[in-house]
Each structure stands twice: as structure tokens, then as C-alpha cells.
Amino acid sequence: MSTMLPFLYRDFYDVPRVMLVRRGAVTFLLDCPFDETRDEYDAEYTVYLMTALQDSDLRGDWRNLLKKTVRMLGKIPVSQVHFDHTKRKEIDSDVLAQFAG
């Protein structure tokens, strides 16, 4: 049975476009940047494994969080991420199961 995981986010257009999600002892960054060339958001989140973060890391521009990643783990189609009804508080944990080794 899946559980819902709380997340922090920045940039919202239809869904959060950059999120920090903690699953167990692991923190993931899900990034879905805007593509200027295509004039739309990517159809996939790129999933990164994060280093330990300080509160100060969460202030300001989250593009700096990419410098705090350990490595890129893979991609998830935005359409496969199931959110709570507000799309601003929780995601279904099942979508991250493939990355939680």
C-alpha cells in the first residue's frame, strides 16, 4: 500500500515544477524546468539524490540546489506523479520506489 509524502516546492504551473521530497532517510529533488526553446515545461521530472541540506539552502533561488545533488537517478513522467487534491502538499510514495534502493 502506498503512502503520501509531504514535499516542499517552488515554481507551480499546473503542478509543482521543482520539489524536495523525503522518503525514509533519502531526500530527492524532482526538477521539471521550463524549456525556453519549446516555450513549455518538460513532460518529465528529473530525479536527483540530494546531499544533506541546511535551512539556508532552501532560501532564495532553488536552481542552486542542483549544486547540492549527489547524482541524477532518472526521470519520471509528470503524468505518473499522483498528488493530493491541492497538488501542493503531498505525492504518492510509489512513484519514488524505483529510486529508493
C-alpha positions as a Markdown table, in Angstrom:
| # | Residue | x | y | z |
|---|---|---|---|---|
| 1 | Met | 0.0 | 0.0 | 0.0 |
| 2 | Ser | 1.4 | 3.4 | -0.9 |
| 3 | Thr | 1.6 | 6.4 | 1.4 |
| 4 | Met | 1.5 | 10.1 | 0.7 |
| 5 | Leu | 4.7 | 12.0 | 1.2 |
| 6 | Pro | 4.8 | 15.7 | 2.1 |
| 7 | Phe | 7.0 | 17.9 | -0.1 |
| 8 | Leu | 8.4 | 21.4 | -0.4 |
| 9 | Tyr | 8.1 | 23.1 | -3.7 |
| 10 | Arg | 8.9 | 26.2 | -5.8 |
| 11 | Asp | 7.5 | 27.1 | -9.2 |
| 12 | Phe | 4.0 | 26.0 | -9.8 |
| 13 | Tyr | 2.3 | 25.8 | -13.2 |
| 14 | Asp | -0.5 | 23.2 | -13.2 |
| 15 | Val | 1.7 | 21.1 | -10.8 |
| 16 | Pro | 4.8 | 21.9 | -8.7 |
| 17 | Arg | 7.8 | 22.2 | -11.1 |
| 18 | Val | 10.6 | 21.7 | -8.6 |
| 19 | Met | 10.1 | 19.7 | -5.4 |
| 20 | Leu | 12.1 | 18.3 | -2.4 |
| 21 | Val | 10.6 | 15.0 | -1.2 |
| 22 | Arg | 11.9 | 12.9 | 1.7 |
| 23 | Arg | 11.3 | 9.2 | 1.5 |
| 24 | Gly | 12.7 | 7.5 | 4.6 |
| 25 | Ala | 16.3 | 8.7 | 5.1 |
| 26 | Val | 16.6 | 9.8 | 1.5 |
| 27 | Thr | 15.9 | 13.3 | 0.1 |
| 28 | Phe | 15.0 | 13.6 | -3.6 |
| 29 | Leu | 14.9 | 16.7 | -5.8 |
| 30 | Leu | 12.4 | 16.5 | -8.6 |
| 31 | Asp | 13.0 | 19.1 | -11.3 |
| 32 | Cys | 10.8 | 19.9 | -14.2 |
| 33 | Pro | 12.3 | 23.1 | -15.8 |
| 34 | Phe | 10.8 | 25.4 | -18.3 |
| 35 | Asp | 12.2 | 24.9 | -21.8 |
| 36 | Glu | 12.6 | 28.3 | -23.4 |
| 37 | Thr | 13.2 | 26.8 | -26.9 |
| 38 | Arg | 9.9 | 24.9 | -26.9 |
| 39 | Asp | 8.1 | 27.5 | -24.7 |
| 40 | Glu | 6.8 | 24.9 | -22.3 |
| 41 | Tyr | 7.7 | 22.8 | -19.3 |
| 42 | Asp | 9.3 | 19.4 | -19.7 |
| 43 | Ala | 7.0 | 16.4 | -19.6 |
| 44 | Glu | 9.2 | 14.7 | -17.1 |
| 45 | Tyr | 10.7 | 15.3 | -13.7 |
| 46 | Thr | 14.4 | 14.7 | -13.5 |
| 47 | Val | 15.1 | 13.0 | -10.2 |
| 48 | Tyr | 18.2 | 13.7 | -8.2 |
| 49 | Leu | 19.6 | 12.3 | -4.9 |
| 50 | Met | 20.3 | 15.1 | -2.5 |
| 51 | Thr | 23.1 | 15.7 | 0.0 |
| 52 | Ala | 22.1 | 16.8 | 3.5 |
| 53 | Leu | 20.6 | 20.3 | 3.3 |
| 54 | Gln | 20.7 | 23.2 | 5.7 |
| 55 | Asp | 17.8 | 25.6 | 6.2 |
| 56 | Ser | 19.8 | 28.3 | 4.4 |
| 57 | Asp | 19.9 | 26.1 | 1.2 |
| 58 | Leu | 16.2 | 26.4 | 0.9 |
| 59 | Arg | 16.2 | 30.2 | 0.8 |
| 60 | Gly | 16.5 | 32.0 | -2.4 |
| 61 | Asp | 16.7 | 30.5 | -5.9 |
| 62 | Trp | 16.3 | 26.7 | -5.9 |
| 63 | Arg | 18.3 | 26.4 | -9.1 |
| 64 | Asn | 21.3 | 26.4 | -6.7 |
| 65 | Leu | 20.0 | 23.1 | -5.2 |
| 66 | Leu | 21.3 | 21.4 | -8.3 |
| 67 | Lys | 24.8 | 22.0 | -6.9 |
| 68 | Lys | 23.8 | 20.0 | -3.8 |
| 69 | Thr | 22.8 | 16.9 | -5.7 |
| 70 | Val | 24.8 | 13.7 | -5.3 |
| 71 | Arg | 23.7 | 12.3 | -8.7 |
| 72 | Met | 20.9 | 12.1 | -11.2 |
| 73 | Leu | 18.8 | 9.0 | -10.7 |
| 74 | Gly | 16.5 | 9.1 | -13.6 |
| 75 | Lys | 13.3 | 10.6 | -14.9 |
| 76 | Ile | 9.6 | 10.3 | -14.1 |
| 77 | Pro | 6.8 | 11.5 | -16.5 |
| 78 | Val | 4.8 | 14.3 | -14.8 |
| 79 | Ser | 1.7 | 12.3 | -15.7 |
| 80 | Gln | 2.8 | 9.5 | -13.4 |
| 81 | Val | 3.1 | 11.6 | -10.3 |
| 82 | His | -0.1 | 11.5 | -8.2 |
| 83 | Phe | -0.6 | 14.5 | -5.9 |
| 84 | Asp | -3.1 | 15.2 | -3.2 |
| 85 | His | -6.2 | 17.1 | -4.3 |
| 86 | Thr | -4.4 | 20.5 | -3.9 |
| 87 | Lys | -1.3 | 19.4 | -5.8 |
| 88 | Arg | 0.7 | 21.4 | -3.3 |
| 89 | Lys | 1.2 | 19.2 | -0.3 |
| 90 | Glu | 1.8 | 15.5 | -0.9 |
| 91 | Ile | 2.7 | 13.0 | -3.6 |
| 92 | Asp | 2.2 | 9.2 | -3.7 |
| 93 | Ser | 5.3 | 7.5 | -2.5 |
| 94 | Asp | 5.1 | 4.7 | -5.1 |
| 95 | Val | 6.5 | 7.0 | -7.8 |
| 96 | Leu | 9.8 | 7.1 | -6.0 |
| 97 | Ala | 10.0 | 3.4 | -5.1 |
| 98 | Gln | 12.2 | 2.7 | -8.1 |
| 99 | Phe | 14.9 | 5.1 | -6.8 |
| 100 | Ala | 14.8 | 4.1 | -3.2 |
| 101 | Gly | 17.3 | 1.2 | -3.1 |
